Amino acid sequence: MSQIAIIEAFAELEDPRRRAGQRHALPLCLA
């Protein structure tokens, strides 16, 4: 659940650079 909380925090930032990093973080966390 910690990973989900981190993703939510990044989404709250609403920064284009953060969103780009989030897309990379999602597959990395899933893997």
C-alpha positions in Angstrom: 0.0 0.0 0.0 3.0 2.3 0.5 3.7 2.3 -3.2 0.1 3.3 -4.0 0.4 6.1 -1.5 3.5 7.3 -3.2 1.8 7.2 -6.6 -1.1 9.1 -5.3 1.2 11.8 -3.8 2.9 12.1 -7.2 -0.5 12.5 -8.9 -1.4 15.2 -6.4 1.6 17.2 -7.5 0.1 17.4 -11.0 3.5 18.2 -12.5 4.3 17.0 -16.1 7.7 15.9 -15.0 6.3 14.1 -12.0 3.7 12.4 -14.2 6.4 11.2 -16.6 8.3 9.7 -13.7 5.1 8.1 -12.4 4.6 6.2 -15.7 8.1 4.9 -15.2 7.5 4.1 -11.5 4.3 2.2 -12.3 5.9 -0.6 -14.4 8.9 -0.7 -12.1 6.7 -1.2 -9.0 4.6 -3.8 -10.8 7.8 -5.6 -11.9 
